């Protein structure tokens, strides 16, 4: 009979228990023992859920206090030198120093760089390597979790990131592969210790096998796993996900491993080739439950496709989710307000475990046929792309820039922020009271207006040049718009982890999308009435709303994106008519929507870039369009970013020590003269760390920026929105930013 298991489970807790405990510990409200107790409770609940669902193996090692890649950096002693100075009093605080730059003990320090985990909205902490990097093994946290699970009666399957994927994810050396001979012995030691801990199976994640790998990386797999296969006393399950294996499929199954996991949701056509490539002594793990969406699985479809595989392989067929369930909410049973008709269509992580059991039973001999789901007809994607072919603004950027310069009369190096200001405890309380109907809509709106007025007042005092209204009315940059648009399901507890303690609640696209009413106009118009300085209208772009929602699976993503773009186009036109002359349309998720295979990039950008331009193609030349992107590898998509044709782009660059800026300074196929052709605001300080940047540090960064960006194109701003910071941190940081800008303006005057 087919076996069941998963690659990983959410670690935030069904009601975000871990998030609350982390933040309480960082604030000093609870001690470390209390935090450790919450972590143990979350792990125990996760393991119990897997065991109760009848899974053959319980996955261990997927828990992290902040990030699983950071877990591995500490596992192998990859700690940058700057963290040795003023080290924390204990390992957990040192862990948080690497993640956040600050912990309850130890001196503040620049936090580790953060970027997106493949094509997801999850952020990982980037390993920082040196040319003389030495690796040491400290596996106690993982071994302790193995013992903890075993003592609770679980048949454990530890999960670790494979050595080649771990090196691929890092930075700091030109050829990370050159570090493999030093890293591999530590993996050998780790596998030996896991075997000694009675781990029958070990899952090794190598998702880079779904990428277009350079030949030297492909060639490294066979000798690497030859070494690991001999070192391990446990059976090895090689796990790949997020992308088809294609040319790497024979390579994966030829490796000396005892099983291979494939993502059959992303690559259903590879099921048959995988069965053919499977060796007689290997198991095939098939990811058929979508680990990245919340819709119930069409089990009838998989019953039909897997029946002959189950008959051939028997217990060598393993059923699983496509990837770790980290990317889906924890438990649908915590949703107490969703209508039953909606709830029955959804499956969170806990329910996906049940789906695996149902499919397992459906594949047994003599099981009846499950009821098939009726397919929905949809427009061909080529037709959608054709509709978006001519969406450029009437005037080219140089002409628009002159008109905008005359209208706004901004100083050199204009200062601004990305959009959001602190979401205080009082603001959250008032929002909760309104949601629970404890206060009237008028009282709620009066409070929001007071918050907006205070945000404008603070910005005027600080001396910022282009203001924002602060987004007091928004719970989240995507969820807010999902609540205003028709066609979305809104959940009460559909939280997923974005990074560390930061969780988001993606809306669910359930039908055709339209805008019944203006969404932001009244707030932007009110904010602009309070200041003579320009106040930006703030919108989330169509691609980001799509990529940070749970989309329908029965229609092309391009169709949903175009429907969102139509709604936002109406909003842009209403903002412009209301006198808002600078409109920011954020697209931080443009990069993560890019398919992992280069051959599929063009098709994606044809509709994604077209949808962004569609939003603003009808505005006047004097209306300045901004966009924002963060925590991405921009080099591979610079041409697409140029094609967005935004007048100003703001990007994250501080955590990467301005390295990401090189893409914008180095030219592209669309800009043969070198550099990003329009205006740009590289973030000059990291908003995800509580550390307040010093003024001399910011002056130095601005001088660096002026070496690669002409002063007439350079804007000054933080990395990202400020909603997660306190007003004391925000005020001090922005004051230093404005004063640093004034210093540099005087130098270039």
MIZAKOL-470493 format. One line per 2 residues: number of its first residue (from 1); for each residue x, y, z of C-alpha. Coordinates in nm, 2 decimals. Each point is the difference from the previous one (the first is absolute). Layout:
NUM> X:Y:Z ~ ...
END
This chain:
1> 0.00:0.00:0.00 ~ 0.12:0.35:-0.08
3> 0.16:0.19:0.30 ~ -0.06:0.36:0.11
5> 0.23:0.27:0.13 ~ 0.06:0.37:-0.05
7> 0.31:0.21:-0.06 ~ -0.07:0.26:0.27
9> -0.27:0.16:0.21 ~ -0.07:0.37:0.10
11> 0.18:0.10:0.32 ~ -0.20:0.31:0.10
13> -0.26:-0.19:0.20 ~ -0.37:-0.03:-0.09
15> -0.06:0.34:0.16 ~ 0.34:0.15:-0.05
17> 0.12:-0.10:0.34 ~ 0.37:0.01:-0.10
19> -0.02:0.35:-0.15 ~ -0.15:0.14:0.32
21> 0.26:-0.18:0.22 ~ 0.29:0.12:-0.22
23> -0.11:0.36:0.01 ~ -0.07:-0.02:0.38
25> 0.35:-0.14:0.06 ~ 0.16:0.27:-0.22
27> -0.18:0.27:0.20 ~ 0.10:-0.16:0.34
29> -0.36:-0.10:0.09 ~ 0.09:-0.37:0.04
31> 0.32:-0.18:0.07 ~ 0.18:-0.25:-0.21
33> -0.15:-0.30:0.18 ~ -0.35:0.12:-0.08
35> 0.10:0.04:-0.37 ~ 0.15:-0.34:-0.01
37> -0.32:-0.15:0.15 ~ -0.21:0.15:-0.28
39> 0.24:-0.14:-0.26 ~ -0.03:-0.34:0.15
41> -0.38:0.02:0.01 ~ -0.02:0.10:-0.37
43> 0.23:-0.28:-0.10 ~ -0.20:-0.25:0.20
45> -0.32:0.11:-0.16 ~ 0.14:-0.02:-0.35
47> 0.14:-0.35:0.06 ~ -0.33:-0.12:0.16
49> -0.20:0.13:-0.31 ~ 0.22:-0.21:-0.23
51> -0.03:-0.31:0.22 ~ -0.38:0.04:0.04
53> -0.04:0.02:-0.38 ~ 0.17:-0.33:-0.03
55> 0.32:0.12:-0.17 ~ 0.27:-0.27:0.00
57> 0.28:0.24:0.09 ~ 0.00:0.31:0.21
59> 0.21:0.28:-0.14 ~ 0.25:0.15:0.25
61> 0.24:0.29:-0.05 ~ -0.24:0.23:-0.19
63> -0.05:0.21:0.31 ~ 0.20:0.33:0.02
65> 0.00:0.29:0.24 ~ 0.04:0.23:-0.29
67> 0.11:-0.18:-0.33 ~ 0.10:-0.34:-0.10
69> 0.30:0.12:-0.21 ~ 0.13:0.19:0.30
71> -0.04:-0.33:0.19 ~ 0.25:-0.16:-0.24
73> 0.24:0.29:0.01 ~ 0.03:-0.05:0.38
75> 0.00:-0.38:-0.05 ~ 0.32:0.03:-0.21
77> 0.16:0.30:0.18 ~ -0.06:0.26:-0.27
79> 0.00:0.31:0.22 ~ 0.14:0.32:-0.15
81> 0.29:0.16:0.19 ~ -0.20:0.31:0.10
83> -0.23:-0.22:0.22 ~ 0.30:-0.11:0.21
85> 0.04:0.36:0.14 ~ -0.24:0.06:0.29
87> -0.14:-0.35:-0.02 ~ -0.32:-0.10:0.18
89> -0.01:-0.18:0.33 ~ -0.15:-0.32:-0.15
91> -0.05:-0.18:-0.33 ~ -0.36:0.10:-0.05
93> 0.08:0.37:0.05 ~ 0.29:-0.03:-0.24
95> -0.24:-0.16:-0.25 ~ -0.23:0.29:0.03
97> 0.29:0.25:-0.04 ~ 0.08:-0.16:-0.34
99> -0.36:0.02:-0.10 ~ -0.10:0.34:0.13
101> 0.32:0.18:0.09 ~ -0.12:0.01:0.36
103> -0.09:-0.23:0.29 ~ -0.07:0.03:0.37
105> 0.37:-0.05:0.06 ~ 0.30:0.09:-0.21
107> 0.09:0.32:-0.19 ~ -0.21:0.13:-0.30
109> 0.16:-0.09:-0.33 ~ -0.09:0.01:-0.37
111> -0.25:-0.29:-0.06 ~ 0.05:-0.27:-0.26
113> -0.12:0.07:-0.35 ~ -0.35:-0.13:-0.08
115> -0.15:-0.11:-0.33 ~ -0.28:-0.21:-0.15
117> 0.00:-0.38:0.02 ~ -0.02:-0.09:-0.37
119> -0.33:0.12:-0.14 ~ -0.19:0.03:0.33
121> -0.08:0.29:0.24 ~ 0.20:-0.16:0.27
123> 0.33:0.18:0.08 ~ 0.32:-0.19:0.11
125> 0.32:0.13:0.16 ~ 0.27:-0.01:-0.25
127> 0.32:-0.20:0.10 ~ 0.31:0.22:-0.01
129> 0.31:-0.19:-0.11 ~ 0.36:0.10:-0.02
131> 0.28:-0.14:-0.23 ~ 0.16:-0.17:0.30
133> -0.33:-0.11:0.15 ~ 0.04:-0.28:0.26
135> -0.30:-0.21:0.09 ~ -0.07:-0.15:0.34
137> -0.28:-0.23:0.11 ~ -0.24:0.10:0.29
139> -0.30:-0.24:-0.04 ~ -0.13:0.01:0.35
141> -0.32:0.19:-0.09 ~ -0.09:-0.25:-0.27
143> 0.09:-0.31:0.21 ~ -0.20:0.14:0.29
145> -0.31:0.03:-0.21 ~ 0.05:-0.35:-0.13
147> 0.02:-0.13:0.36 ~ -0.30:0.22:0.10
149> -0.22:-0.15:-0.28 ~ 0.12:-0.36:0.07
151> -0.09:0.04:0.37 ~ -0.35:0.09:-0.11
153> -0.03:-0.32:-0.20 ~ 0.06:0.13:-0.35
155> 0.18:-0.18:-0.29 ~ 0.22:0.29:-0.10
157> 0.13:0.12:-0.33 ~ 0.25:0.28:0.05
159> 0.01:0.26:-0.28 ~ 0.32:0.19:-0.10
161> 0.09:0.23:-0.29 ~ 0.24:-0.17:-0.24
163> 0.36:0.12:-0.02 ~ -0.03:0.12:-0.36
165> -0.32:0.20:0.05 ~ 0.15:0.15:0.32
167> 0.31:0.12:-0.18 ~ -0.21:0.13:-0.29
169> -0.21:0.21:0.24 ~ 0.31:0.18:0.14
171> 0.20:0.30:-0.10 ~ 0.34:0.15:0.07
173> 0.22:-0.21:-0.23 ~ 0.01:-0.01:-0.38
175> -0.01:-0.38:-0.01 ~ -0.19:-0.15:0.29
177> 0.04:-0.34:-0.15 ~ 0.37:0.02:0.09
179> -0.10:-0.03:0.37 ~ -0.16:-0.34:-0.05
181> 0.30:-0.21:0.10 ~ 0.01:0.18:0.33
183> -0.37:-0.02:0.06 ~ -0.05:-0.37:-0.10
185> 0.18:-0.16:0.30 ~ -0.24:0.19:0.23
187> -0.30:-0.15:-0.18 ~ 0.16:-0.34:0.03
189> 0.03:0.06:0.38 ~ -0.36:0.12:0.02
191> -0.14:-0.30:-0.18 ~ 0.20:-0.23:0.22
193> -0.14:0.16:0.31 ~ -0.36:-0.01:-0.13
195> 0.05:-0.38:-0.07 ~ 0.13:-0.04:0.35
197> -0.32:0.17:0.12 ~ -0.20:-0.27:-0.17
199> -0.13:0.21:-0.29 ~ -0.10:-0.27:-0.26
201> -0.06:0.27:-0.27 ~ 0.16:0.34:-0.05
203> -0.15:0.25:-0.25 ~ 0.25:0.21:-0.19
205> -0.15:0.29:-0.18 ~ 0.17:0.10:-0.33
207> -0.25:0.23:-0.17 ~ 0.27:0.14:-0.23
209> -0.04:-0.31:-0.21 ~ -0.30:0.18:-0.14
211> 0.21:0.29:-0.13 ~ 0.21:0.06:-0.31
213> 0.32:-0.11:0.17 ~ 0.35:0.08:-0.14
215> 0.17:-0.32:-0.11 ~ 0.25:0.01:0.29
217> -0.28:-0.01:0.25 ~ -0.18:-0.28:-0.17
219> 0.32:-0.20:-0.02 ~ 0.06:0.05:0.38
221> -0.32:-0.20:0.09 ~ 0.12:-0.35:-0.08
223> 0.33:0.01:0.20 ~ -0.16:0.19:0.28
225> -0.27:-0.26:0.05 ~ 0.24:-0.28:-0.05
227> 0.18:0.13:0.31 ~ -0.32:0.06:0.20
229> -0.16:-0.34:-0.10 ~ 0.30:-0.18:0.15
231> 0.01:0.21:0.31 ~ -0.37:-0.04:0.09
233> -0.13:-0.28:0.21 ~ -0.35:0.14:-0.07
235> -0.19:-0.03:-0.33 ~ 0.01:0.33:-0.20
237> -0.30:0.16:-0.16 ~ 0.10:0.27:-0.25
239> -0.27:0.26:-0.02 ~ -0.05:0.25:-0.29
241> -0.28:0.25:-0.04 ~ -0.13:0.32:-0.15
243> 0.10:-0.09:-0.36 ~ 0.02:-0.28:-0.25
245> 0.33:-0.20:0.00 ~ 0.01:-0.03:-0.38
247> 0.37:-0.07:-0.10 ~ 0.08:-0.06:0.37
249> -0.25:-0.28:0.04 ~ 0.23:-0.29:-0.11
251> 0.28:0.16:0.22 ~ -0.23:0.00:0.31
253> -0.10:-0.36:-0.04 ~ 0.35:-0.12:-0.08
255> 0.13:0.13:0.33 ~ 0.08:-0.26:0.27
257> -0.31:0.10:0.21 ~ -0.28:-0.22:0.12
259> -0.28:0.21:-0.12 ~ -0.09:0.31:-0.20
261> -0.28:0.26:0.05 ~ -0.14:0.18:-0.30
263> -0.24:0.30:0.00 ~ -0.29:-0.15:-0.22
265> -0.21:0.32:0.06 ~ 0.26:0.22:-0.18
267> 0.11:-0.28:-0.24 ~ -0.29:-0.26:-0.05
269> 0.15:-0.11:-0.33 ~ 0.31:-0.13:0.18
271> -0.19:-0.28:0.19 ~ 0.03:-0.26:-0.28
273> 0.37:0.08:-0.07 ~ 0.07:-0.02:0.37
275> -0.16:-0.34:0.03 ~ 0.22:-0.12:-0.29
277> 0.31:0.15:0.15 ~ -0.06:-0.15:0.34
279> 0.24:-0.28:0.10 ~ -0.12:-0.32:0.15
281> 0.13:0.08:0.34 ~ -0.14:0.36:0.01
283> -0.32:0.15:0.12 ~ -0.18:0.27:-0.19
285> -0.15:0.28:0.20 ~ -0.26:0.19:-0.21
287> -0.11:0.35:0.11 ~ -0.37:0.01:-0.10
289> -0.15:0.22:0.27 ~ 0.08:0.37:-0.08
291> 0.22:0.13:0.28 ~ -0.04:0.35:-0.12
293> -0.37:0.05:-0.03 ~ -0.31:-0.05:0.21
295> -0.25:-0.15:-0.24 ~ -0.11:-0.36:0.06
297> 0.18:-0.25:-0.22 ~ -0.17:-0.17:-0.29
299> 0.06:-0.35:0.15 ~ -0.19:-0.17:-0.28
301> 0.25:0.12:-0.25 ~ 0.29:-0.13:0.20
303> -0.17:-0.33:0.07 ~ -0.03:-0.05:-0.37
305> 0.36:0.10:-0.08 ~ 0.16:-0.18:0.29
307> -0.20:-0.33:-0.01 ~ 0.24:-0.17:-0.24
309> 0.30:0.14:0.18 ~ -0.14:-0.14:0.33
311> -0.06:-0.34:-0.15 ~ 0.36:-0.01:-0.13
313> 0.19:0.14:0.30 ~ -0.21:-0.10:0.30
315> 0.15:0.14:0.31 ~ 0.28:0.16:-0.20
317> -0.24:0.27:-0.10 ~ -0.01:0.28:0.26
319> -0.27:0.27:-0.01 ~ 0.08:0.35:0.11
321> -0.06:0.37:-0.04 ~ 0.19:0.16:-0.29
323> 0.23:0.19:0.24 ~ 0.01:0.09:0.37
325> -0.33:0.12:0.13 ~ 0.18:0.30:0.15
327> -0.17:0.21:-0.28 ~ -0.37:-0.08:0.10
329> -0.20:0.09:0.32 ~ 0.00:-0.25:0.28
331> -0.35:-0.12:0.08 ~ -0.34:0.08:-0.17
333> -0.18:-0.08:0.32 ~ 0.12:0.33:0.15
335> -0.21:0.18:-0.27 ~ -0.32:0.07:0.19
337> -0.16:0.26:-0.22 ~ 0.04:-0.14:-0.35
339> -0.33:-0.11:-0.17 ~ -0.03:-0.37:-0.02
341> -0.02:0.02:-0.38 ~ 0.34:0.16:-0.01
343> 0.15:-0.21:0.27 ~ -0.08:-0.33:-0.17
345> 0.21:0.10:-0.30 ~ 0.32:0.07:0.20
347> 0.27:-0.21:0.17 ~ 0.27:0.15:0.23
349> 0.30:-0.20:0.11 ~ -0.18:-0.22:0.25
351> -0.27:-0.08:-0.26 ~ 0.27:-0.08:-0.26
353> 0.12:-0.28:0.24 ~ -0.35:-0.14:-0.01
355> -0.01:0.02:-0.38 ~ 0.31:-0.21:-0.02
357> -0.17:-0.27:0.21 ~ -0.31:0.02:-0.22
359> 0.21:-0.05:-0.32 ~ 0.19:-0.28:0.17
361> -0.33:-0.18:0.06 ~ -0.12:0.07:-0.35
363> 0.30:-0.17:-0.15 ~ -0.05:-0.33:0.19
365> -0.13:-0.30:-0.21 ~ -0.38:0.00:-0.03
367> -0.04:0.37:0.10 ~ -0.29:0.18:-0.18
369> 0.05:0.28:-0.24 ~ 0.01:0.35:0.15
371> -0.23:0.27:-0.15 ~ 0.18:0.20:-0.26
373> 0.00:0.39:0.01 ~ -0.14:0.18:-0.31
375> 0.26:0.21:-0.17 ~ -0.06:0.37:-0.07
377> 0.05:0.15:-0.35 ~ 0.24:0.29:-0.02
379> 0.14:0.24:-0.25 ~ 0.32:-0.10:-0.18
381> 0.30:0.18:0.15 ~ 0.11:0.12:-0.35
383> -0.32:0.20:-0.02 ~ 0.07:0.17:0.33
385> 0.35:0.09:-0.10 ~ -0.12:0.15:-0.33
387> -0.24:0.22:0.20 ~ 0.30:0.13:0.19
389> 0.23:0.06:-0.29 ~ -0.03:0.38:-0.03
391> -0.02:0.14:0.35 ~ 0.28:0.26:0.00
393> -0.07:0.35:0.12 ~ -0.04:0.26:-0.28
395> 0.32:0.19:0.09 ~ 0.34:-0.16:0.05
397> 0.18:0.04:0.33 ~ 0.24:0.29:-0.10
399> -0.30:0.21:-0.10 ~ -0.20:-0.09:0.31
401> 0.30:0.07:0.22 ~ 0.03:0.36:-0.12
403> -0.37:0.06:0.06 ~ 0.01:-0.16:0.35
405> 0.31:0.20:0.10 ~ -0.17:0.32:-0.09
407> -0.32:-0.10:0.20 ~ 0.16:-0.13:0.32
409> 0.31:0.22:0.04 ~ 0.17:-0.26:0.22
411> 0.35:0.06:0.14 ~ 0.29:-0.22:-0.10
413> -0.01:-0.35:0.16 ~ -0.37:0.03:0.09
415> -0.09:-0.19:0.32 ~ -0.30:-0.23:0.05
417> -0.11:-0.32:0.16 ~ -0.15:-0.32:-0.16
419> -0.35:0.05:0.13 ~ -0.10:-0.15:0.34
421> 0.06:0.13:0.35 ~ -0.02:-0.18:0.33
423> -0.30:-0.21:0.07 ~ -0.03:0.08:0.37
425> -0.17:-0.21:0.26 ~ -0.27:0.27:0.03
427> -0.06:-0.01:-0.38 ~ -0.03:-0.38:0.00
429> -0.24:0.01:0.30 ~ -0.22:0.26:-0.18
431> 0.00:-0.22:-0.31 ~ -0.10:-0.30:0.20
433> -0.28:0.19:0.17 ~ -0.14:0.11:-0.33
435> 0.03:-0.35:-0.14 ~ -0.19:-0.13:0.30
437> -0.26:0.28:-0.03 ~ 0.09:0.14:0.33
439> 0.04:0.35:-0.14 ~ -0.18:0.17:-0.29
441> 0.14:0.06:-0.35 ~ 0.00:0.37:0.07
443> 0.21:-0.05:0.32 ~ 0.24:-0.22:-0.19
445> 0.04:0.24:-0.29 ~ 0.06:0.29:0.24
447> 0.28:-0.19:0.16 ~ 0.15:-0.08:-0.33
449> -0.01:0.37:-0.10 ~ 0.18:0.08:0.33
451> 0.27:-0.26:-0.08 ~ 0.05:0.14:-0.35
453> 0.02:0.36:0.14 ~ 0.26:-0.11:0.25
455> 0.20:-0.17:-0.27 ~ 0.00:0.31:-0.22
457> 0.09:0.22:0.30 ~ 0.30:-0.22:0.08
459> 0.12:0.00:-0.36 ~ -0.03:0.38:-0.02
461> 0.21:0.04:0.32 ~ 0.26:-0.25:-0.13
463> 0.03:0.19:-0.32 ~ -0.08:-0.27:-0.25
465> -0.06:0.12:-0.36 ~ -0.26:-0.24:-0.13
467> -0.24:-0.12:0.27 ~ -0.23:-0.30:0.04
469> -0.32:-0.04:0.19 ~ 0.14:-0.29:0.20
471> -0.26:-0.27:-0.09 ~ -0.17:0.00:0.34
473> -0.32:-0.15:-0.16 ~ 0.19:-0.30:-0.13
475> 0.05:-0.33:0.18 ~ 0.24:-0.12:-0.27
477> 0.10:0.13:-0.35 ~ -0.17:-0.29:-0.18
479> -0.28:-0.11:0.24 ~ -0.13:0.35:0.01
481> -0.06:0.01:-0.37 ~ -0.14:-0.35:0.00
483> -0.26:0.12:0.25 ~ -0.10:0.29:-0.23
485> -0.02:-0.20:-0.32 ~ -0.28:-0.24:-0.10
487> 0.12:-0.35:-0.08 ~ 0.20:-0.07:0.31
489> -0.05:-0.22:0.31 ~ 0.12:0.16:0.32
491> 0.11:-0.22:0.29 ~ 0.03:0.07:0.37
493> 0.30:-0.22:0.08 ~ 0.16:-0.10:-0.33
495> 0.35:0.11:0.11 ~ 0.32:-0.11:-0.16
497> 0.36:0.09:0.09 ~ 0.18:0.26:-0.21
499> 0.31:0.03:0.21 ~ 0.09:-0.04:0.37
501> -0.31:0.11:0.20 ~ -0.15:0.18:-0.30
503> -0.32:-0.18:-0.12 ~ -0.23:0.10:-0.28
505> -0.36:-0.10:-0.08 ~ -0.03:-0.04:-0.37
507> -0.35:0.05:-0.15 ~ -0.15:-0.28:-0.21
509> -0.09:0.07:-0.36 ~ -0.33:-0.18:-0.04
511> -0.18:0.17:-0.30 ~ 0.02:0.27:-0.26
513> 0.16:0.32:0.15 ~ -0.14:0.35:-0.02
515> 0.00:0.33:0.19 ~ -0.34:0.09:0.14
517> 0.12:0.33:0.15 ~ 0.31:0.22:0.04
519> 0.24:-0.16:0.25 ~ 0.26:0.26:0.10
521> -0.12:0.33:-0.14 ~ -0.16:0.15:0.31
523> 0.30:-0.07:0.22 ~ 0.26:0.14:-0.25
525> -0.22:0.30:-0.07 ~ -0.03:0.08:0.37
527> 0.37:-0.04:0.05 ~ 0.08:0.23:-0.29
529> -0.23:0.27:0.15 ~ 0.22:0.01:0.31
531> 0.32:0.10:-0.18 ~ 0.14:0.21:-0.28
533> 0.26:-0.26:-0.07 ~ -0.10:-0.29:-0.24
535> -0.15:-0.30:0.17 ~ 0.03:-0.33:-0.19
537> -0.30:-0.21:-0.08 ~ 0.08:-0.35:0.10
539> -0.11:-0.31:-0.19 ~ 0.11:-0.36:-0.01
541> 0.07:-0.11:-0.35 ~ -0.20:-0.27:-0.19
543> 0.29:-0.25:-0.02 ~ 0.06:0.02:0.38
545> -0.36:-0.03:0.09 ~ -0.01:-0.31:-0.22
547> 0.32:-0.16:0.13 ~ -0.08:0.08:0.36
549> -0.34:-0.15:-0.02 ~ -0.11:-0.36:-0.02
551> -0.11:-0.01:-0.37 ~ -0.26:-0.20:-0.17
553> 0.14:-0.31:-0.15 ~ -0.25:-0.04:-0.28
555> 0.08:0.31:-0.20 ~ 0.34:0.15:-0.12
557> 0.17:0.23:0.24 ~ 0.03:0.25:-0.28
559> -0.38:0.03:-0.02 ~ -0.03:0.08:0.38
561> 0.28:0.25:-0.03 ~ -0.17:0.18:-0.28
563> -0.32:0.02:0.19 ~ 0.19:0.15:0.30
565> 0.17:0.25:-0.24 ~ -0.33:0.12:-0.13
567> -0.12:0.07:0.35 ~ 0.33:0.18:0.09
569> -0.02:0.21:-0.32 ~ -0.33:0.14:0.11
571> 0.15:0.08:0.34 ~ 0.30:0.17:-0.16
573> -0.22:0.22:-0.21 ~ -0.22:0.09:0.30
575> 0.31:0.09:0.20 ~ 0.13:0.23:-0.28
577> -0.34:0.16:-0.04 ~ 0.00:0.07:0.38
579> 0.33:0.20:-0.03 ~ 0.25:-0.27:0.10
581> 0.29:0.06:-0.23 ~ 0.24:-0.27:0.12
583> -0.13:-0.35:0.01 ~ 0.21:-0.30:0.12
585> -0.10:-0.34:-0.13 ~ 0.21:-0.25:0.20
587> 0.11:-0.32:-0.17 ~ 0.23:-0.18:0.25
589> -0.12:-0.34:-0.12 ~ 0.08:0.05:-0.37
591> 0.33:-0.20:0.04 ~ -0.14:-0.29:0.20
593> -0.27:-0.06:-0.26 ~ 0.27:-0.07:-0.26
595> 0.01:-0.37:-0.09 ~ 0.32:-0.17:0.11
597> 0.08:-0.12:-0.35 ~ 0.13:0.27:-0.23
599> -0.19:-0.14:-0.30 ~ -0.32:0.10:0.17
601> 0.10:0.36:0.09 ~ -0.11:0.17:-0.32
603> -0.36:-0.13:0.03 ~ -0.03:0.12:0.36
605> 0.14:0.35:-0.07 ~ -0.22:0.05:-0.30
607> -0.31:0.01:0.22 ~ 0.15:0.11:0.33
609> 0.17:0.31:-0.13 ~ -0.29:0.07:-0.23
611> -0.24:-0.01:0.30 ~ 0.21:0.25:0.19
613> 0.02:0.25:-0.29 ~ -0.38:-0.05:-0.06
615> -0.07:0.15:0.35 ~ 0.16:0.33:-0.09
617> 0.00:0.02:-0.38 ~ -0.26:0.28:-0.01
619> 0.14:0.24:0.26 ~ 0.13:0.34:-0.10
621> 0.37:0.07:-0.05 ~ 0.02:0.21:0.31
623> -0.13:-0.28:0.22 ~ 0.31:-0.18:0.14
625> -0.03:-0.38:0.03 ~ 0.22:-0.17:0.27
627> 0.04:-0.37:0.07 ~ 0.18:-0.19:0.27
629> 0.18:-0.34:0.01 ~ 0.19:-0.17:0.28
631> 0.21:-0.30:0.09 ~ 0.05:-0.14:-0.35
633> 0.28:-0.09:-0.24 ~ -0.06:0.28:-0.25
635> 0.28:-0.08:-0.24 ~ -0.19:-0.26:-0.19
637> -0.31:0.21:-0.04 ~ 0.13:0.35:-0.06
639> -0.13:0.02:-0.35 ~ -0.35:-0.07:0.13
641> 0.04:0.26:0.27 ~ 0.10:0.26:-0.26
643> -0.30:-0.11:-0.21 ~ -0.24:0.09:0.29
645> 0.08:0.36:-0.10 ~ -0.05:0.14:0.35
647> 0.13:0.35:0.04 ~ 0.16:-0.09:0.34
649> 0.09:-0.34:0.15 ~ 0.10:-0.06:0.36
651> 0.18:-0.32:0.09 ~ 0.15:-0.18:0.29
653> 0.37:0.02:0.02 ~ 0.12:0.07:0.36
655> 0.01:-0.36:0.12 ~ 0.19:-0.10:-0.30
657> 0.26:0.28:0.07 ~ -0.12:0.16:-0.32
659> 0.10:-0.30:-0.21 ~ -0.34:-0.03:-0.16
661> 0.05:0.35:-0.14 ~ 0.26:-0.12:-0.24
663> -0.27:-0.13:-0.23 ~ -0.15:0.34:-0.03
665> 0.34:0.17:-0.06 ~ 0.14:-0.25:-0.25
667> -0.23:0.03:-0.31 ~ -0.23:-0.24:-0.17
669> -0.11:-0.11:-0.34 ~ -0.27:0.27:0.00
671> 0.24:0.27:0.11 ~ 0.33:-0.02:-0.20
673> 0.13:0.32:0.16 ~ 0.03:-0.17:0.34
675> -0.21:0.03:0.32 ~ -0.36:0.01:0.08
677> -0.15:0.27:-0.24 ~ -0.25:0.16:0.24
679> 0.02:0.12:0.36 ~ 0.08:-0.24:0.29
681> 0.00:0.00:0.37 ~ 0.22:-0.27:0.15
683> -0.09:-0.06:0.36 ~ 0.28:0.14:0.22
685> -0.10:-0.17:0.32 ~ -0.15:-0.33:0.11
687> -0.35:0.03:0.14 ~ -0.02:-0.37:0.11
689> 0.26:0.05:0.27 ~ -0.09:0.20:0.31
691> 0.35:0.17:-0.02 ~ -0.02:0.37:-0.07
693> 0.26:0.10:-0.27 ~ 0.25:0.26:0.10
695> 0.03:0.32:-0.20 ~ 0.36:-0.04:-0.11
697> -0.08:-0.35:-0.13 ~ -0.28:0.14:-0.22
699> 0.21:0.28:-0.13 ~ 0.26:-0.26:-0.10
701> -0.27:-0.20:-0.18 ~ -0.13:0.30:-0.19
703> 0.35:0.08:-0.12 ~ 0.03:-0.36:-0.12
705> -0.32:0.03:-0.19 ~ 0.10:0.32:-0.17
707> 0.30:-0.19:-0.14 ~ -0.23:-0.21:-0.21
709> -0.32:0.19:-0.04 ~ -0.03:0.36:-0.14
711> -0.12:0.24:0.27 ~ -0.29:0.11:-0.21
713> -0.14:-0.36:0.00 ~ 0.07:-0.09:0.36
715> -0.27:-0.01:0.27 ~ 0.06:-0.06:0.37
717> -0.22:-0.24:0.20 ~ 0.00:-0.30:0.24
719> 0.00:-0.36:-0.13 ~ -0.37:-0.07:0.04
721> -0.32:0.10:0.19 ~ 0.03:0.09:0.36
723> -0.32:-0.17:0.14 ~ 0.20:-0.25:0.21
725> 0.21:0.26:0.18 ~ -0.08:0.22:0.30
727> -0.05:0.38:-0.04 ~ 0.31:0.05:0.22
729> 0.21:-0.21:-0.24 ~ -0.16:0.16:-0.31
731> 0.04:0.36:0.12 ~ 0.37:-0.04:0.09
733> 0.08:-0.19:-0.32 ~ -0.18:0.24:-0.24
735> 0.15:0.31:0.18 ~ 0.35:-0.15:-0.06
737> -0.09:-0.07:-0.36 ~ -0.13:0.35:-0.07
739> 0.30:0.16:0.18 ~ 0.25:-0.22:-0.19
741> -0.17:0.10:-0.33 ~ 0.04:0.37:0.09
743> 0.37:-0.06:0.07 ~ 0.05:-0.16:-0.34
745> -0.21:0.26:-0.18 ~ 0.23:0.27:0.14
747> 0.30:-0.20:-0.13 ~ -0.14:-0.01:-0.36
749> -0.15:0.35:-0.01
END
